[in-house]
Amino acid sequence: MTHLTLEIPDQIAEQLETYLNEHHEENLSSLIQDFLAIRLMPKDGSKLLELAGIVTEVPRNTSEHAEDFEGS
């Protein structure tokens, strides 16, 4: 395992300390690992593309006047 040194602003350090005091089941290392795992996770756009496929027909110029369109 790699050890890193991290510098953070004092305000964030205080918030972090408060959070860890309220969540005894977590520690600094596990918290940062969880955040990094989420942030560094590859993005899978397949679900968004699947959702986009739901729209099959739209009136002309809908992108310019979307507020005027009422779906059926």
PQR file with spaces between the fields and no chain letter, atoms N, CA, C, O and H, PARSE charges and radii, in Angstrom:
ATOM       1  N    MET     1       0.844   -1.170    0.000 -0.4000 1.5000
ATOM       2  CA   MET     1       0.000    0.000    0.000 -0.0000 2.0000
ATOM       3  C    MET     1       0.892    1.236    0.000  0.5500 1.7000
ATOM       4  O    MET     1       1.939    1.260    0.648 -0.5500 1.4000
ATOM       5  N    THR     2       0.469    2.258   -0.731 -0.4000 1.5000
ATOM       6  CA   THR     2       1.220    3.504   -0.833 -0.0000 2.0000
ATOM       7  C    THR     2       0.765    4.485    0.237  0.5500 1.7000
ATOM       8  O    THR     2      -0.428    4.598    0.520 -0.5500 1.4000
ATOM       9  H    THR     2      -0.381    2.239   -1.258  0.4000 1.0000
ATOM      10  N    HIS     3       1.716    5.191    0.825 -0.4000 1.5000
ATOM      11  CA   HIS     3       1.405    6.229    1.808 -0.0000 2.0000
ATOM      12  C    HIS     3       1.582    7.585    1.129  0.5500 1.7000
ATOM      13  O    HIS     3       2.576    7.826    0.444 -0.5500 1.4000
ATOM      14  H    HIS     3       2.685    5.099    0.595  0.4000 1.0000
ATOM      15  N    LEU     4       0.605    8.462    1.331 -0.4000 1.5000
ATOM      16  CA   LEU     4       0.641    9.794    0.735 -0.0000 2.0000
ATOM      17  C    LEU     4       0.478   10.848    1.817  0.5500 1.7000
ATOM      18  O    LEU     4      -0.137   10.596    2.853 -0.5500 1.4000
ATOM      19  H    LEU     4      -0.202    8.266    1.888  0.4000 1.0000
ATOM      20  N    THR     5       1.026   12.019    1.575 -0.4000 1.5000
ATOM      21  CA   THR     5       0.823   13.173    2.444 -0.0000 2.0000
ATOM      22  C    THR     5      -0.156   14.089    1.749  0.5500 1.7000
ATOM      23  O    THR     5      -0.044   14.344    0.549 -0.5500 1.4000
ATOM      24  H    THR     5       1.525   12.224    0.734  0.4000 1.0000
ATOM      25  N    LEU     6      -1.113   14.582    2.505 -0.4000 1.5000
ATOM      26  CA   LEU     6      -2.177   15.393    1.931 -0.0000 2.0000
ATOM      27  C    LEU     6      -2.296   16.701    2.688  0.5500 1.7000
ATOM      28  O    LEU     6      -2.354   16.706    3.917 -0.5500 1.4000
ATOM      29  H    LEU     6      -1.204   14.375    3.480  0.4000 1.0000
ATOM      30  N    GLU     7      -2.332   17.806    1.968 -0.4000 1.5000
ATOM      31  CA   GLU     7      -2.555   19.107    2.584 -0.0000 2.0000
ATOM      32  C    GLU     7      -3.945   19.575    2.219  0.5500 1.7000
ATOM      33  O    GLU     7      -4.320   19.576    1.046 -0.5500 1.4000
ATOM      34  H    GLU     7      -2.285   17.803    0.969  0.4000 1.0000
ATOM      35  N    ILE     8      -4.722   19.979    3.232 -0.4000 1.5000
ATOM      36  CA   ILE     8      -6.079   20.472    2.994 -0.0000 2.0000
ATOM      37  C    ILE     8      -6.283   21.763    3.777  0.5500 1.7000
ATOM      38  O    ILE     8      -5.609   21.983    4.783 -0.5500 1.4000
ATOM      39  H    ILE     8      -4.418   19.979    4.184  0.4000 1.0000
ATOM      40  N    PRO     9      -7.193   22.611    3.339 -0.5600 1.5000
ATOM      41  CA   PRO     9      -7.461   23.849    4.065  0.2800 2.0000
ATOM      42  C    PRO     9      -7.961   23.571    5.482  0.5500 1.7000
ATOM      43  O    PRO     9      -8.592   22.546    5.740 -0.5500 1.4000
ATOM      44  N    ASP    10      -7.672   24.492    6.389 -0.4000 1.5000
ATOM      45  CA   ASP    10      -8.050   24.321    7.798 -0.0000 2.0000
ATOM      46  C    ASP    10      -9.544   24.091    7.971  0.5500 1.7000
ATOM      47  O    ASP    10      -9.952   23.259    8.782 -0.5500 1.4000
ATOM      48  H    ASP    10      -7.159   25.325    6.180  0.4000 1.0000
ATOM      49  N    GLN    11     -10.364   24.819    7.218 -0.4000 1.5000
ATOM      50  CA   GLN    11     -11.814   24.679    7.356 -0.0000 2.0000
ATOM      51  C    GLN    11     -12.266   23.258    7.002  0.5500 1.7000
ATOM      52  O    GLN    11     -13.104   22.682    7.694 -0.5500 1.4000
ATOM      53  H    GLN    11     -10.032   25.495    6.559  0.4000 1.0000
ATOM      54  N    ILE    12     -11.718   22.704    5.940 -0.4000 1.5000
ATOM      55  CA   ILE    12     -12.070   21.333    5.561 -0.0000 2.0000
ATOM      56  C    ILE    12     -11.559   20.352    6.602  0.5500 1.7000
ATOM      57  O    ILE    12     -12.236   19.370    6.905 -0.5500 1.4000
ATOM      58  H    ILE    12     -11.036   23.172    5.377  0.4000 1.0000
ATOM      59  N    ALA    13     -10.386   20.597    7.151 -0.4000 1.5000
ATOM      60  CA   ALA    13      -9.844   19.727    8.198 -0.0000 2.0000
ATOM      61  C    ALA    13     -10.760   19.714    9.413  0.5500 1.7000
ATOM      62  O    ALA    13     -10.974   18.664   10.020 -0.5500 1.4000
ATOM      63  H    ALA    13      -9.835   21.395    6.905  0.4000 1.0000
ATOM      64  N    GLU    14     -11.302   20.877    9.772 -0.4000 1.5000
ATOM      65  CA   GLU    14     -12.223   20.958   10.907 -0.0000 2.0000
ATOM      66  C    GLU    14     -13.517   20.195   10.609  0.5500 1.7000
ATOM      67  O    GLU    14     -14.034   19.481   11.468 -0.5500 1.4000
ATOM      68  H    GLU    14     -11.129   21.730    9.279  0.4000 1.0000
ATOM      69  N    GLN    15     -14.031   20.351    9.396 -0.4000 1.5000
ATOM      70  CA   GLN    15     -15.242   19.620    9.011 -0.0000 2.0000
ATOM      71  C    GLN    15     -14.990   18.117    9.006  0.5500 1.7000
ATOM      72  O    GLN    15     -15.843   17.329    9.416 -0.5500 1.4000
ATOM      73  H    GLN    15     -13.611   20.932    8.698  0.4000 1.0000
ATOM      74  N    LEU    16     -13.824   17.738    8.545 -0.4000 1.5000
ATOM      75  CA   LEU    16     -13.450   16.331    8.520 -0.0000 2.0000
ATOM      76  C    LEU    16     -13.371   15.762    9.924  0.5500 1.7000
ATOM      77  O    LEU    16     -13.868   14.668   10.190 -0.5500 1.4000
ATOM      78  H    LEU    16     -13.131   18.378    8.212  0.4000 1.0000
ATOM      79  N    GLU    17     -12.747   16.506   10.818 -0.4000 1.5000
ATOM      80  CA   GLU    17     -12.639   16.058   12.204 -0.0000 2.0000
ATOM      81  C    GLU    17     -14.017   15.908   12.837  0.5500 1.7000
ATOM      82  O    GLU    17     -14.278   14.931   13.538 -0.5500 1.4000
ATOM      83  H    GLU    17     -12.342   17.395   10.602  0.4000 1.0000
ATOM      84  N    THR    18     -14.890   16.865   12.594 -0.4000 1.5000
ATOM      85  CA   THR    18     -16.252   16.793   13.127 -0.0000 2.0000
ATOM      86  C    THR    18     -16.965   15.562   12.578  0.5500 1.7000
ATOM      87  O    THR    18     -17.615   14.831   13.326 -0.5500 1.4000
ATOM      88  H    THR    18     -14.678   17.659   12.025  0.4000 1.0000
ATOM      89  N    TYR    19     -16.843   15.334   11.273 -0.4000 1.5000
ATOM      90  CA   TYR    19     -17.481   14.179   10.654 -0.0000 2.0000
ATOM      91  C    TYR    19     -16.984   12.873   11.277  0.5500 1.7000
ATOM      92  O    TYR    19     -17.778   12.004   11.634 -0.5500 1.4000
ATOM      93  H    TYR    19     -16.315   15.927   10.666  0.4000 1.0000
ATOM      94  N    LEU    20     -15.676   12.748   11.400 -0.4000 1.5000
ATOM      95  CA   LEU    20     -15.114   11.510   11.951 -0.0000 2.0000
ATOM      96  C    LEU    20     -15.486   11.319   13.416  0.5500 1.7000
ATOM      97  O    LEU    20     -15.625   10.184   13.870 -0.5500 1.4000
ATOM      98  H    LEU    20     -15.030   13.454   11.110  0.4000 1.0000
ATOM      99  N    ASN    21     -15.648   12.406   14.164 -0.4000 1.5000
ATOM     100  CA   ASN    21     -16.084   12.299   15.561 -0.0000 2.0000
ATOM     101  C    ASN    21     -17.525   11.816   15.662  0.5500 1.7000
ATOM     102  O    ASN    21     -17.906   11.170   16.638 -0.5500 1.4000
ATOM     103  H    ASN    21     -15.535   13.329   13.796  0.4000 1.0000
ATOM     104  N    GLU    22     -18.318   12.132   14.650 -0.4000 1.5000
ATOM     105  CA   GLU    22     -19.727   11.721   14.641 -0.0000 2.0000
ATOM     106  C    GLU    22     -19.924   10.339   14.024  0.5500 1.7000
ATOM     107  O    GLU    22     -20.968    9.719   14.225 -0.5500 1.4000
ATOM     108  H    GLU    22     -18.009   12.657   13.857  0.4000 1.0000
ATOM     109  N    HIS    23     -18.948    9.854   13.284 -0.4000 1.5000
ATOM     110  CA   HIS    23     -19.048    8.560   12.599 -0.0000 2.0000
ATOM     111  C    HIS    23     -17.862    7.683   13.025  0.5500 1.7000
ATOM     112  O    HIS    23     -16.880    7.543   12.297 -0.5500 1.4000
ATOM     113  H    HIS    23     -18.099   10.357   13.121  0.4000 1.0000
ATOM     114  N    HIS    24     -17.979    7.112   14.191 -0.4000 1.5000
ATOM     115  CA   HIS    24     -16.876    6.336   14.782 -0.0000 2.0000
ATOM     116  C    HIS    24     -16.524    5.079   13.984  0.5500 1.7000
ATOM     117  O    HIS    24     -15.433    4.530   14.133 -0.5500 1.4000
ATOM     118  H    HIS    24     -18.777    7.226   14.783  0.4000 1.0000
ATOM     119  N    GLU    25     -17.444    4.630   13.144 -0.4000 1.5000
ATOM     120  CA   GLU    25     -17.177    3.425   12.364 -0.0000 2.0000
ATOM     121  C    GLU    25     -16.231    3.689   11.186  0.5500 1.7000
ATOM     122  O    GLU    25     -15.763    2.753   10.537 -0.5500 1.4000
ATOM     123  H    GLU    25     -18.331    5.076   13.023  0.4000 1.0000
ATOM     124  N    GLU    26     -15.957    4.964   10.918 -0.4000 1.5000
ATOM     125  CA   GLU    26     -15.071    5.323    9.812 -0.0000 2.0000
ATOM     126  C    GLU    26     -13.772    5.918   10.340  0.5500 1.7000
ATOM     127  O    GLU    26     -13.702    6.415   11.464 -0.5500 1.4000
ATOM     128  H    GLU    26     -16.337    5.724   11.445  0.4000 1.0000
ATOM     129  N    ASN    27     -12.745    5.851    9.494 -0.4000 1.5000
ATOM     130  CA   ASN    27     -11.492    6.530    9.816 -0.0000 2.0000
ATOM     131  C    ASN    27     -11.051    7.306    8.580  0.5500 1.7000
ATOM     132  O    ASN    27     -11.632    7.151    7.506 -0.5500 1.4000
ATOM     133  H    ASN    27     -12.802    5.447    8.581  0.4000 1.0000
ATOM     134  N    LEU    28     -10.051    8.120    8.728 -0.4000 1.5000
ATOM     135  CA   LEU    28      -9.618    8.988    7.635 -0.0000 2.0000
ATOM     136  C    LEU    28      -9.246    8.188    6.389  0.5500 1.7000
ATOM     137  O    LEU    28      -9.630    8.551    5.277 -0.5500 1.4000
ATOM     138  H    LEU    28      -9.579    8.246    9.601  0.4000 1.0000
ATOM     139  N    SER    29      -8.522    7.132    6.570 -0.4000 1.5000
ATOM     140  CA   SER    29      -8.077    6.337    5.432 -0.0000 2.0000
ATOM     141  C    SER    29      -9.258    5.732    4.676  0.5500 1.7000
ATOM     142  O    SER    29      -9.314    5.823    3.449 -0.5500 1.4000
ATOM     143  H    SER    29      -8.210    6.837    7.473  0.4000 1.0000
ATOM     144  N    SER    30     -10.189    5.126    5.379 -0.4000 1.5000
ATOM     145  CA   SER    30     -11.336    4.496    4.704 -0.0000 2.0000
ATOM     146  C    SER    30     -12.213    5.539    4.024  0.5500 1.7000
ATOM     147  O    SER    30     -12.734    5.297    2.935 -0.5500 1.4000
ATOM     148  H    SER    30     -10.144    5.052    6.375  0.4000 1.0000
ATOM     149  N    LEU    31     -12.378    6.680    4.651 -0.4000 1.5000
ATOM     150  CA   LEU    31     -13.193    7.743    4.083 -0.0000 2.0000
ATOM     151  C    LEU    31     -12.604    8.248    2.764  0.5500 1.7000
ATOM     152  O    LEU    31     -13.319    8.371    1.770 -0.5500 1.4000
ATOM     153  H    LEU    31     -11.954    6.877    5.535  0.4000 1.0000
ATOM     154  N    ILE    32     -11.320    8.534    2.756 -0.4000 1.5000
ATOM     155  CA   ILE    32     -10.667    9.020    1.547 -0.0000 2.0000
ATOM     156  C    ILE    32     -10.666    7.949    0.461  0.5500 1.7000
ATOM     157  O    ILE    32     -10.866    8.263   -0.712 -0.5500 1.4000
ATOM     158  H    ILE    32     -10.738    8.434    3.564  0.4000 1.0000
ATOM     159  N    GLN    33     -10.445    6.703    0.831 -0.4000 1.5000
ATOM     160  CA   GLN    33     -10.477    5.624   -0.153 -0.0000 2.0000
ATOM     161  C    GLN    33     -11.862    5.516   -0.798  0.5500 1.7000
ATOM     162  O    GLN    33     -11.972    5.321   -2.008 -0.5500 1.4000
ATOM     163  H    GLN    33     -10.282    6.448    1.784  0.4000 1.0000
ATOM     164  N    ASP    34     -12.917    5.642    0.014 -0.4000 1.5000
ATOM     165  CA   ASP    34     -14.278    5.581   -0.520 -0.0000 2.0000
ATOM     166  C    ASP    34     -14.538    6.731   -1.494  0.5500 1.7000
ATOM     167  O    ASP    34     -15.072    6.515   -2.582 -0.5500 1.4000
ATOM     168  H    ASP    34     -12.827    5.800    0.997  0.4000 1.0000
ATOM     169  N    PHE    35     -14.162    7.950   -1.104 -0.4000 1.5000
ATOM     170  CA   PHE    35     -14.353    9.106   -1.977 -0.0000 2.0000
ATOM     171  C    PHE    35     -13.590    8.953   -3.280  0.5500 1.7000
ATOM     172  O    PHE    35     -14.125    9.236   -4.352 -0.5500 1.4000
ATOM     173  H    PHE    35     -13.729    8.125   -0.220  0.4000 1.0000
ATOM     174  N    LEU    36     -12.357    8.511   -3.197 -0.4000 1.5000
ATOM     175  CA   LEU    36     -11.543    8.359   -4.405 -0.0000 2.0000
ATOM     176  C    LEU    36     -12.096    7.265   -5.311  0.5500 1.7000
ATOM     177  O    LEU    36     -12.091    7.411   -6.533 -0.5500 1.4000
ATOM     178  H    LEU    36     -11.923    8.281   -2.326  0.4000 1.0000
ATOM     179  N    ALA    37     -12.566    6.187   -4.729 -0.4000 1.5000
ATOM     180  CA   ALA    37     -13.126    5.100   -5.533 -0.0000 2.0000
ATOM     181  C    ALA    37     -14.324    5.593   -6.331  0.5500 1.7000
ATOM     182  O    ALA    37     -14.494    5.223   -7.493 -0.5500 1.4000
ATOM     183  H    ALA    37     -12.570    6.068   -3.736  0.4000 1.0000
ATOM     184  N    ILE    38     -15.156    6.427   -5.713 -0.4000 1.5000
ATOM     185  CA   ILE    38     -16.317    6.974   -6.412 -0.0000 2.0000
ATOM     186  C    ILE    38     -15.877    7.949   -7.496  0.5500 1.7000
ATOM     187  O    ILE    38     -16.347    7.873   -8.631 -0.5500 1.4000
ATOM     188  H    ILE    38     -15.018    6.728   -4.770  0.4000 1.0000
ATOM     189  N    ARG    39     -14.992    8.848   -7.155 -0.4000 1.5000
ATOM     190  CA   ARG    39     -14.560    9.892   -8.080 -0.0000 2.0000
ATOM     191  C    ARG    39     -13.785    9.319   -9.271  0.5500 1.7000
ATOM     192  O    ARG    39     -13.900    9.833  -10.384 -0.5500 1.4000
ATOM     193  H    ARG    39     -14.610    8.910   -6.233  0.4000 1.0000
ATOM     194  N    LEU    40     -13.011    8.279   -9.053 -0.4000 1.5000
ATOM     195  CA   LEU    40     -12.156    7.720  -10.098 -0.0000 2.0000
ATOM     196  C    LEU    40     -12.821    6.586  -10.876  0.5500 1.7000
ATOM     197  O    LEU    40     -12.223    6.038  -11.802 -0.5500 1.4000
ATOM     198  H    LEU    40     -12.917    7.862   -8.149  0.4000 1.0000
ATOM     199  N    MET    41     -14.045    6.232  -10.511 -0.4000 1.5000
ATOM     200  CA   MET    41     -14.755    5.148  -11.169 -0.0000 2.0000
ATOM     201  C    MET    41     -15.014    5.527  -12.628  0.5500 1.7000
ATOM     202  O    MET    41     -15.457    6.641  -12.904 -0.5500 1.4000
ATOM     203  H    MET    41     -14.531    6.677   -9.759  0.4000 1.0000
ATOM     204  N    PRO    42     -14.743    4.615  -13.564 -0.5600 1.5000
ATOM     205  CA   PRO    42     -15.024    4.912  -14.973  0.2800 2.0000
ATOM     206  C    PRO    42     -16.515    5.181  -15.169  0.5500 1.7000
ATOM     207  O    PRO    42     -17.362    4.505  -14.586 -0.5500 1.4000
ATOM     208  N    LYS    43     -16.814    6.156  -15.980 -0.4000 1.5000
ATOM     209  CA   LYS    43     -18.203    6.508  -16.244 -0.0000 2.0000
ATOM     210  C    LYS    43     -18.783    5.571  -17.297  0.5500 1.7000
ATOM     211  O    LYS    43     -18.175    5.346  -18.344 -0.5500 1.4000
ATOM     212  H    LYS    43     -16.126    6.705  -16.453  0.4000 1.0000
ATOM     213  N    ASP    44     -19.955    5.031  -17.012 -0.4000 1.5000
ATOM     214  CA   ASP    44     -20.650    4.150  -17.939 -0.0000 2.0000
ATOM     215  C    ASP    44     -21.857    4.901  -18.479  0.5500 1.7000
ATOM     216  O    ASP    44     -22.844    5.085  -17.766 -0.5500 1.4000
ATOM     217  H    ASP    44     -20.448    5.213  -16.161  0.4000 1.0000
ATOM     218  N    GLY    45     -21.789    5.328  -19.709 -0.4000 1.5000
ATOM     219  CA   GLY    45     -22.863    6.109  -20.311 -0.0000 2.0000
ATOM     220  C    GLY    45     -23.965    5.269  -20.920  0.5500 1.7000
ATOM     221  O    GLY    45     -24.905    5.824  -21.488 -0.5500 1.4000
ATOM     222  H    GLY    45     -20.987    5.179  -20.288  0.4000 1.0000
ATOM     223  N    SER    46     -23.886    3.950  -20.825 -0.4000 1.5000
ATOM     224  CA   SER    46     -24.877    3.099  -21.482 -0.0000 2.0000
ATOM     225  C    SER    46     -26.279    3.321  -20.934  0.5500 1.7000
ATOM     226  O    SER    46     -27.243    3.279  -21.699 -0.5500 1.4000
ATOM     227  H    SER    46     -23.122    3.498  -20.364  0.4000 1.0000
ATOM     228  N    LYS    47     -26.421    3.555  -19.644 -0.4000 1.5000
ATOM     229  CA   LYS    47     -27.751    3.786  -19.056 -0.0000 2.0000
ATOM     230  C    LYS    47     -28.346    5.091  -19.565  0.5500 1.7000
ATOM     231  O    LYS    47     -29.544    5.158  -19.838 -0.5500 1.4000
ATOM     232  H    LYS    47     -25.639    3.589  -19.022  0.4000 1.0000
ATOM     233  N    LEU    48     -27.525    6.126  -19.696 -0.4000 1.5000
ATOM     234  CA   LEU    48     -28.002    7.398  -20.218 -0.0000 2.0000
ATOM     235  C    LEU    48     -28.428    7.254  -21.679  0.5500 1.7000
ATOM     236  O    LEU    48     -29.457    7.796  -22.083 -0.5500 1.4000
ATOM     237  H    LEU    48     -26.551    6.071  -19.475  0.4000 1.0000
ATOM     238  N    LEU    49     -27.645    6.530  -22.463 -0.4000 1.5000
ATOM     239  CA   LEU    49     -28.005    6.315  -23.855 -0.0000 2.0000
ATOM     240  C    LEU    49     -29.288    5.501  -23.971  0.5500 1.7000
ATOM     241  O    LEU    49     -30.098    5.746  -24.865 -0.5500 1.4000
ATOM     242  H    LEU    49     -26.809    6.090  -22.135  0.4000 1.0000
ATOM     243  N    GLU    50     -29.478    4.543  -23.081 -0.4000 1.5000
ATOM     244  CA   GLU    50     -30.703    3.756  -23.062 -0.0000 2.0000
ATOM     245  C    GLU    50     -31.896    4.648  -22.756  0.5500 1.7000
ATOM     246  O    GLU    50     -32.944    4.521  -23.389 -0.5500 1.4000
ATOM     247  H    GLU    50     -28.820    4.344  -22.354  0.4000 1.0000
ATOM     248  N    LEU    51     -31.748    5.542  -21.798 -0.4000 1.5000
ATOM     249  CA   LEU    51     -32.801    6.481  -21.446 -0.0000 2.0000
ATOM     250  C    LEU    51     -33.090    7.425  -22.607  0.5500 1.7000
ATOM     251  O    LEU    51     -34.251    7.721  -22.891 -0.5500 1.4000
ATOM     252  H    LEU    51     -30.897    5.645  -21.284  0.4000 1.0000
ATOM     253  N    ALA    52     -32.060    7.893  -23.269 -0.4000 1.5000
ATOM     254  CA   ALA    52     -32.237    8.802  -24.400 -0.0000 2.0000
ATOM     255  C    ALA    52     -33.026    8.135  -25.513  0.5500 1.7000
ATOM     256  O    ALA    52     -33.719    8.822  -26.263 -0.5500 1.4000
ATOM     257  H    ALA    52     -31.117    7.653  -23.039  0.4000 1.0000
ATOM     258  N    GLY    53     -32.944    6.833  -25.642 -0.4000 1.5000
ATOM     259  CA   GLY    53     -33.671    6.106  -26.669 -0.0000 2.0000
ATOM     260  C    GLY    53     -35.168    6.070  -26.446  0.5500 1.7000
ATOM     261  O    GLY    53     -35.908    5.662  -27.342 -0.5500 1.4000
ATOM     262  H    GLY    53     -32.381    6.275  -25.032  0.4000 1.0000
ATOM     263  N    ILE    54     -35.638    6.481  -25.283 -0.4000 1.5000
ATOM     264  CA   ILE    54     -37.065    6.497  -25.001 -0.0000 2.0000
ATOM     265  C    ILE    54     -37.777    7.514  -25.880  0.5500 1.7000
ATOM     266  O    ILE    54     -38.902    7.274  -26.318 -0.5500 1.4000
ATOM     267  H    ILE    54     -35.037    6.812  -24.555  0.4000 1.0000
ATOM     268  N    VAL    55     -37.137    8.637  -26.141 -0.4000 1.5000
ATOM     269  CA   VAL    55     -37.739    9.694  -26.947 -0.0000 2.0000
ATOM     270  C    VAL    55     -37.580    9.317  -28.412  0.5500 1.7000
ATOM     271  O    VAL    55     -36.466    9.269  -28.933 -0.5500 1.4000
ATOM     272  H    VAL    55     -36.223    8.832  -25.785  0.4000 1.0000
ATOM     273  N    THR    56     -38.699    9.052  -29.072 -0.4000 1.5000
ATOM     274  CA   THR    56     -38.633    8.635  -30.474 -0.0000 2.0000
ATOM     275  C    THR    56     -39.057    9.733  -31.431  0.5500 1.7000
ATOM     276  O    THR    56     -38.549    9.796  -32.550 -0.5500 1.4000
ATOM     277  H    THR    56     -39.605    9.092  -28.649  0.4000 1.0000
ATOM     278  N    GLU    57     -39.977   10.603  -31.021 -0.4000 1.5000
ATOM     279  CA   GLU    57     -40.430   11.679  -31.889 -0.0000 2.0000
ATOM     280  C    GLU    57     -40.621   12.955  -31.070  0.5500 1.7000
ATOM     281  O    GLU    57     -41.135   12.922  -29.952 -0.5500 1.4000
ATOM     282  H    GLU    57     -40.390   10.552  -30.112  0.4000 1.0000
ATOM     283  N    VAL    58     -40.197   14.072  -31.649 -0.4000 1.5000
ATOM     284  CA   VAL    58     -40.413   15.378  -31.027 -0.0000 2.0000
ATOM     285  C    VAL    58     -40.784   16.365  -32.118  0.5500 1.7000
ATOM     286  O    VAL    58     -40.346   16.229  -33.260 -0.5500 1.4000
ATOM     287  H    VAL    58     -39.779   14.098  -32.557  0.4000 1.0000
ATOM     288  N    PRO    59     -41.589   17.358  -31.769 -0.5600 1.5000
ATOM     289  CA   PRO    59     -41.932   18.362  -32.780  0.2800 2.0000
ATOM     290  C    PRO    59     -40.698   19.142  -33.223  0.5500 1.7000
ATOM     291  O    PRO    59     -39.711   19.235  -32.492 -0.5500 1.4000
ATOM     292  N    ARG    60     -40.768   19.688  -34.400 -0.4000 1.5000
ATOM     293  CA   ARG    60     -39.689   20.512  -34.946 -0.0000 2.0000
ATOM     294  C    ARG    60     -39.443   21.716  -34.032  0.5500 1.7000
ATOM     295  O    ARG    60     -40.395   22.272  -33.483 -0.5500 1.4000
ATOM     296  H    ARG    60     -41.569   19.613  -34.993  0.4000 1.0000
ATOM     297  N    ASN    61     -38.201   22.121  -33.862 -0.4000 1.5000
ATOM     298  CA   ASN    61     -37.780   23.271  -33.043 -0.0000 2.0000
ATOM     299  C    ASN    61     -38.037   23.076  -31.546  0.5500 1.7000
ATOM     300  O    ASN    61     -38.067   24.056  -30.801 -0.5500 1.4000
ATOM     301  H    ASN    61     -37.428   21.670  -34.308  0.4000 1.0000
ATOM     302  N    THR    62     -38.220   21.861  -31.100 -0.4000 1.5000
ATOM     303  CA   THR    62     -38.456   21.609  -29.677 -0.0000 2.0000
ATOM     304  C    THR    62     -37.301   22.103  -28.826  0.5500 1.7000
ATOM     305  O    THR    62     -37.516   22.601  -27.721 -0.5500 1.4000
ATOM     306  H    THR    62     -38.196   21.065  -31.705  0.4000 1.0000
ATOM     307  N    SER    63     -36.081   21.971  -29.324 -0.4000 1.5000
ATOM     308  CA   SER    63     -34.930   22.403  -28.529 -0.0000 2.0000
ATOM     309  C    SER    63     -34.940   23.908  -28.296  0.5500 1.7000
ATOM     310  O    SER    63     -34.391   24.383  -27.303 -0.5500 1.4000
ATOM     311  H    SER    63     -35.907   21.566  -30.221  0.4000 1.0000
ATOM     312  N    GLU    64     -35.557   24.660  -29.200 -0.4000 1.5000
ATOM     313  CA   GLU    64     -35.602   26.104  -29.053 -0.0000 2.0000
ATOM     314  C    GLU    64     -36.779   26.575  -28.209  0.5500 1.7000
ATOM     315  O    GLU    64     -36.732   27.651  -27.613 -0.5500 1.4000
ATOM     316  H    GLU    64     -36.003   24.274  -30.007  0.4000 1.0000
ATOM     317  N    HIS    65     -37.837   25.765  -28.161 -0.4000 1.5000
ATOM     318  CA   HIS    65     -39.052   26.164  -27.446 -0.0000 2.0000
ATOM     319  C    HIS    65     -39.569   25.003  -26.596  0.5500 1.7000
ATOM     320  O    HIS    65     -40.753   24.669  -26.652 -0.5500 1.4000
ATOM     321  H    HIS    65     -37.875   24.891  -28.646  0.4000 1.0000
ATOM     322  N    ALA    66     -38.694   24.398  -25.823 -0.4000 1.5000
ATOM     323  CA   ALA    66     -39.059   23.219  -25.035 -0.0000 2.0000
ATOM     324  C    ALA    66     -40.181   23.521  -24.055  0.5500 1.7000
ATOM     325  O    ALA    66     -40.999   22.650  -23.760 -0.5500 1.4000
ATOM     326  H    ALA    66     -37.733   24.670  -25.778  0.4000 1.0000
ATOM     327  N    GLU    67     -40.227   24.762  -23.542 -0.4000 1.5000
ATOM     328  CA   GLU    67     -41.252   25.101  -22.559 -0.0000 2.0000
ATOM     329  C    GLU    67     -42.648   25.095  -23.152  0.5500 1.7000
ATOM     330  O    GLU    67     -43.624   25.022  -22.406 -0.5500 1.4000
ATOM     331  H    GLU    67     -39.562   25.470  -23.781  0.4000 1.0000
ATOM     332  N    ASP    68     -42.777   25.171  -24.505 -0.4000 1.5000
ATOM     333  CA   ASP    68     -44.075   25.176  -25.160 -0.0000 2.0000
ATOM     334  C    ASP    68     -44.578   23.768  -25.476  0.5500 1.7000
ATOM     335  O    ASP    68     -45.736   23.592  -25.855 -0.5500 1.4000
ATOM     336  H    ASP    68     -41.983   25.231  -25.110  0.4000 1.0000
ATOM     337  N    PHE    69     -43.724   22.779  -25.325 -0.4000 1.5000
ATOM     338  CA   PHE    69     -44.068   21.414  -25.708 -0.0000 2.0000
ATOM     339  C    PHE    69     -44.691   20.675  -24.538  0.5500 1.7000
ATOM     340  O    PHE    69     -44.153   20.670  -23.431 -0.5500 1.4000
ATOM     341  H    PHE    69     -42.783   22.921  -25.018  0.4000 1.0000
ATOM     342  N    GLU    70     -45.832   20.050  -24.798 -0.4000 1.5000
ATOM     343  CA   GLU    70     -46.462   19.179  -23.811 -0.0000 2.0000
ATOM     344  C    GLU    70     -46.448   17.783  -24.383  0.5500 1.7000
ATOM     345  O    GLU    70     -46.997   17.535  -25.457 -0.5500 1.4000
ATOM     346  H    GLU    70     -46.269   20.054  -25.697  0.4000 1.0000
ATOM     347  N    GLY    71     -45.816   16.865  -23.660 -0.4000 1.5000
ATOM     348  CA   GLY    71     -45.732   15.498  -24.137 -0.0000 2.0000
ATOM     349  C    GLY    71     -47.083   14.821  -24.140  0.5500 1.7000
ATOM     350  O    GLY    71     -47.987   15.227  -23.410 -0.5500 1.4000
ATOM     351  H    GLY    71     -45.371   17.066  -22.787  0.4000 1.0000
ATOM     352  N    SER    72     -47.227   13.793  -24.955 -0.4000 1.5000
ATOM     353  CA   SER    72     -48.500   13.083  -25.038 -0.0000 2.0000
ATOM     354  C    SER    72     -48.552   11.948  -24.074  0.5500 1.7000
ATOM     355  O    SER    72     -49.557   11.240  -24.008 -0.5500 1.4000
ATOM     356  H    SER    72     -46.492   13.463  -25.548  0.4000 1.0000
